[in-house]
Amino acid sequence: MSFGDVRALLFDTFGTVVDWRGSITRMGERLAAEKGIEGVDWEAFARAWRAGYRPGMAPVIAGERPWTPIDVIHREILEKILVEYGIDSHFSDDEKADFNLMWHRLDPWPDSVPGLLRLKQQYVIGPLSNGATVLLVNMAKRAGIPWDLIMSSDVTRAYKRDPRAYQGAIAALGIEPHQVMMCAAHNDDLDAARGQGMRTAYINRPYEYGVGQTVDFEATSDWDIITTHLGGIADVLGV
């Protein structure tokens, strides 16, 4: 298969490029040690926080709620689960605001930065993420993620898997859909991208959700590239 016309690679970020579950778990454990909080399963806490993500975006995607940045949605979920875990009283409003910024401080998977540095040599690379611009910039600066540009939900004014998220990114790049490759660890993300004419690359991350993972243990379609690590995309593209 020829990829000679591909000019840009856009990446899902949460779960594909960065390890949100492990990162939130580690930060939660450190915070608990500082505050003397005991008895919290921080890995379960991380999964619970993430579980509210899709439901939180759903009314925005459906047009039932005005555009709402992801940091606001993350904070709304956080307020609920702090109560559910019985630790709400340990945090002031300012501390909750900082707690919510954990999503700006996620660590990349070990193969992410090396693979992106290879791809950056020949392709325009950036996230196509539901994250906000400042979130993605902060994350990249902290972790050394070498994006050329940021295609955030603030830019497209849409959340994936809304077709407008992919259409907006393609329009912003000013190139044809088939010249853009969507790279993700989520089959439904790639299916939505393919529906807009984009090329597709699947990176298998079967441990993203830990014990809570129910999908995306393997590729479920004939994506253009299927690999077990981000550098595998560079291998296929000859970078």
C-alpha positions as CSV (number, residue, x, y, z in Angstrom):
1,M,0.0,0.0,0.0
2,S,1.3,3.4,-1.0
3,F,1.4,6.3,1.5
4,G,3.2,8.7,-0.7
5,D,0.3,11.3,-0.6
6,V,0.1,11.4,3.2
7,R,1.3,14.8,4.5
8,A,0.0,15.0,8.1
9,L,-0.5,12.5,11.0
10,L,-3.0,13.4,13.7
11,F,-3.1,11.5,16.9
12,D,-5.7,10.7,19.5
13,T,-4.0,11.7,22.7
14,F,-5.7,10.2,25.9
15,G,-4.8,6.5,25.9
16,T,-2.9,6.5,22.5
17,V,-0.1,8.9,23.2
18,V,-0.3,9.3,27.0
19,D,-1.1,6.9,29.8
20,W,-4.0,8.6,31.6
21,R,-4.8,5.7,34.0
22,G,-1.2,5.2,35.3
23,S,-0.6,9.0,35.4
24,I,-3.7,9.8,37.4
25,T,-3.1,6.8,39.7
26,R,0.5,8.0,40.5
27,M,-0.5,11.6,41.0
28,G,-3.4,10.6,43.2
29,E,-1.2,8.4,45.4
30,R,1.3,11.2,45.8
31,L,-1.4,13.7,46.7
32,A,-2.9,11.2,49.2
33,A,0.5,10.8,50.9
34,E,0.8,14.6,51.2
35,K,-2.7,15.0,52.7
36,G,-2.7,11.8,54.8
37,I,-5.7,10.4,52.9
38,E,-6.0,6.6,53.3
39,G,-8.1,3.8,51.9
40,V,-8.6,5.2,48.3
41,D,-8.0,2.9,45.4
42,W,-6.5,5.5,43.1
43,E,-6.5,3.3,40.0
44,A,-10.2,2.8,40.4
45,F,-10.5,6.6,41.0
46,A,-8.7,7.2,37.7
47,R,-11.0,4.9,35.9
48,A,-14.1,6.4,37.5
49,W,-13.0,9.9,36.5
50,R,-12.4,8.7,32.9
51,A,-15.8,6.9,32.9
52,G,-17.6,10.2,33.1
53,Y,-15.8,11.6,30.1
54,R,-18.0,10.3,27.3
55,P,-21.3,10.9,29.1
56,G,-20.1,14.4,29.9
57,M,-19.4,15.2,26.2
58,A,-22.6,13.5,24.9
59,P,-25.0,16.5,25.4
60,V,-22.5,18.8,23.7
61,I,-22.2,16.4,20.7
62,A,-26.0,16.1,20.5
63,G,-26.4,19.8,20.5
64,E,-28.3,19.7,23.8
65,R,-25.7,21.8,25.6
66,P,-23.7,24.8,24.4
67,W,-20.0,24.3,23.6
68,T,-18.3,23.3,26.9
69,P,-14.5,23.0,27.3
70,I,-13.2,19.6,28.4
71,D,-11.6,21.1,31.6
72,V,-15.1,22.1,32.7
73,I,-16.4,18.6,32.0
74,H,-13.5,17.1,33.9
75,R,-14.2,19.4,36.9
76,E,-17.8,18.5,37.0
77,I,-16.9,14.8,37.0
78,L,-14.3,15.4,39.7
79,E,-16.8,17.1,42.0
80,K,-19.0,14.0,41.9
81,I,-16.3,11.4,42.4
82,L,-14.6,13.2,45.3
83,V,-18.0,12.9,47.1
84,E,-18.4,9.3,46.0
85,Y,-15.0,8.4,47.4
86,G,-15.7,10.3,50.6
87,I,-12.7,12.7,50.3
88,D,-14.4,15.9,49.1
89,S,-13.7,17.6,52.5
90,H,-10.0,17.2,52.1
91,F,-9.9,19.8,49.3
92,S,-10.5,23.5,49.0
93,D,-11.9,25.0,45.8
94,D,-8.4,26.1,44.8
95,E,-7.0,22.6,45.5
96,K,-9.8,21.1,43.4
97,A,-8.9,23.4,40.6
98,D,-5.3,22.2,40.8
99,F,-6.4,18.6,41.1
100,N,-8.3,19.0,37.9
101,L,-5.1,20.0,36.1
102,M,-3.9,16.4,36.5
103,W,-5.1,16.0,33.0
104,H,-2.6,18.6,31.9
105,R,0.3,16.5,33.4
106,L,-0.2,13.1,31.9
107,D,2.9,11.0,31.1
108,P,3.4,9.5,27.6
109,W,3.7,5.8,26.9
110,P,7.4,4.9,26.7
111,D,7.3,4.5,22.9
112,S,5.4,7.7,22.2
113,V,8.0,10.5,22.1
114,P,10.7,8.4,20.3
115,G,8.1,7.4,17.6
116,L,6.8,11.0,17.2
117,L,10.3,12.3,16.8
118,R,10.9,9.9,13.9
119,L,7.6,10.8,12.2
120,K,8.2,14.6,12.7
121,Q,11.2,14.3,10.4
122,Q,8.9,13.9,7.3
123,Y,5.3,14.6,8.4
124,V,3.3,17.3,10.1
125,I,2.3,15.8,13.4
126,G,-0.2,17.0,16.0
127,P,-3.0,15.8,18.3
128,L,-6.6,15.6,17.1
129,S,-7.9,15.4,20.6
130,N,-10.9,16.2,22.7
131,G,-8.5,18.0,25.0
132,A,-8.5,21.8,25.2
133,T,-5.6,23.8,23.6
134,V,-4.0,24.8,26.8
135,L,-4.3,21.3,28.2
136,L,-2.5,19.8,25.2
137,V,0.1,22.5,25.2
138,N,0.8,22.1,28.9
139,M,1.0,18.3,28.5
140,A,3.4,18.5,25.5
141,K,5.7,21.0,27.2
142,R,5.9,19.0,30.4
143,A,6.4,15.6,28.7
144,G,8.5,16.7,25.7
145,I,5.9,15.7,23.1
146,P,7.1,17.3,19.9
147,W,3.9,18.4,18.2
148,D,4.1,20.7,15.2
149,L,0.5,22.0,15.8
150,I,-2.4,21.5,18.1
151,M,-5.8,20.3,16.8
152,S,-7.8,20.6,20.0
153,S,-11.5,20.5,20.5
154,D,-11.3,24.3,20.9
155,V,-10.1,24.5,17.3
156,T,-12.7,22.2,15.8
157,R,-15.4,23.2,18.3
158,A,-16.5,19.6,18.3
159,Y,-15.8,16.4,20.2
160,K,-14.9,13.2,18.5
161,R,-16.7,11.1,17.2
162,D,-18.7,13.9,15.9
163,P,-17.9,14.2,12.1
164,R,-17.3,17.9,12.6
165,A,-14.2,17.2,14.7
166,Y,-12.5,15.5,11.8
167,Q,-13.8,17.8,9.1
168,G,-12.6,20.8,11.1
169,A,-9.1,19.4,11.4
170,I,-8.9,18.6,7.7
171,A,-10.1,22.1,6.8
172,A,-7.6,23.7,9.2
173,L,-4.8,21.8,7.5
174,G,-5.9,22.9,4.1
175,I,-5.2,19.6,2.4
176,E,-7.3,16.7,1.2
177,P,-8.8,14.1,3.6
178,H,-6.8,11.2,2.2
179,Q,-3.6,13.2,2.9
180,V,-4.3,13.1,6.6
181,M,-3.8,9.9,8.7
182,M,-5.6,9.5,11.9
183,C,-3.6,7.5,14.5
184,A,-5.4,6.1,17.5
185,A,-5.7,3.2,19.9
186,H,-9.5,3.3,19.6
187,N,-11.3,1.5,16.7
188,D,-14.4,3.7,16.9
189,D,-12.2,6.8,16.5
190,L,-10.6,5.4,13.4
191,D,-14.0,4.3,12.0
192,A,-15.2,7.9,12.4
193,A,-12.0,9.3,10.7
194,R,-12.3,6.8,7.8
195,G,-15.9,8.0,7.3
196,Q,-14.5,11.4,6.6
197,G,-12.0,10.1,4.1
198,M,-8.9,10.0,6.3
199,R,-6.2,7.3,6.3
200,T,-6.0,5.3,9.5
201,A,-3.3,3.8,11.8
202,Y,-4.2,1.6,14.8
203,I,-1.8,1.5,17.8
204,N,-2.7,-1.3,20.1
205,R,-2.9,-0.3,23.8
206,P,-4.7,-3.2,25.4
207,Y,-3.8,-2.0,28.9
208,E,-5.2,1.5,28.6
209,Y,-8.1,0.9,31.0
210,G,-6.5,-2.0,33.1
211,V,-9.2,-4.2,34.5
212,G,-11.8,-1.8,33.2
213,Q,-10.9,-2.4,29.6
214,T,-13.7,-4.0,27.5
215,V,-12.8,-2.9,23.9
216,D,-9.8,-2.2,21.8
217,F,-7.8,-5.3,22.6
218,E,-7.0,-5.5,18.9
219,A,-7.8,-4.0,15.6
220,T,-11.3,-4.7,14.5
221,S,-11.0,-3.5,10.9
222,D,-8.5,-3.4,8.0
223,W,-6.9,-0.1,9.1
224,D,-4.2,1.1,6.8
225,I,-1.5,0.5,9.4
226,I,-1.8,-1.8,12.4
227,T,1.0,-1.8,15.0
228,T,1.7,-2.5,18.7
229,H,3.8,0.6,19.3
230,L,3.9,4.1,17.9
231,G,7.2,3.6,16.2
232,G,5.6,0.9,14.1
233,I,3.9,3.7,12.1
234,A,7.3,5.1,11.4
235,D,8.5,1.7,10.3
236,V,5.7,1.3,7.8
237,L,6.2,4.8,6.5
238,G,9.9,4.3,6.1
239,V,11.0,7.1,8.5
